């Protein structure tokens, strides 16, 4: 998987082009927006794979060293996707993303 930020972003909005290979190569672009420092929302700009892809990461401080993370995702595909691909994306890729997020968050020192 690769990701590249498009030129022309602002302090509160960027568009990122993604490329994913699962049997076939898929491309999609998401626009990420922040309206407050504790929340990131995204929506689908274009894709040859997804029909919809939107969501939000919300962070809430639970004290000096703990943070609660809320994640929402709404995804649908533009064509019939075999169950094993959906399973790979939801049961393998998403947990890896959360593990990576948690690892990186643990490296941040305030």
VENMOPE-V975673 format. One line per field, one symbol per residue. phi: phi as a letter, one per 40 degrees, with the letter a starting at -180 (. if undefined). burial: b if it has 9 or more other ideal C-beta (glycine too) atoms within 8 Angstrom, else e. Layout:
phi: ???
burial: ???
This chain:
phi: .baacccgcbcbabbbcbbbbbgbcbbabbbbbbbacbabbaaccaabbccbaaaabbbbcbhcbbbcbbbbabbabcacbddccdccccbbccccccccdcccccccbb
burial: eeeeebeeeeeebbbbbbbbeeeeebbbbbbbbbeeeebebbbbbebebbeebbbbbbbeeeeeeeeeebbeeeeebeeeeeeebbbbbeebebeeebeebeeeeeeeee
